[in-house]
Amino acid sequence: MEIRDSVMSNISYIYTDIKNVRETLKLTQADMAIFLGVSRLTFIKWENYIETMPLGKYVQLTQEYQRLQSFQPTPTKQEEK
């Protein structure tokens, strides 16, 4: 139940701005397409709201987002200055 709740809490954020999610993770459109198992063109259409991303792909994107967030480096004290 905890995973489901976590996924659902992030899905609205991801739904509103797919491009921001991708840029936050520092990934290319091609990278995101690979993660989601679709072509780059399909991902571009979703990112630009030309086509609607299926709900299952939103769930998958949310799970990838959460997984990749855990790998984001934290700034060192020297980088914070």
Order of alpha helices (4+ residues) and beta strands (2+ residues): alpha-alpha-alpha-alpha-alpha-alpha
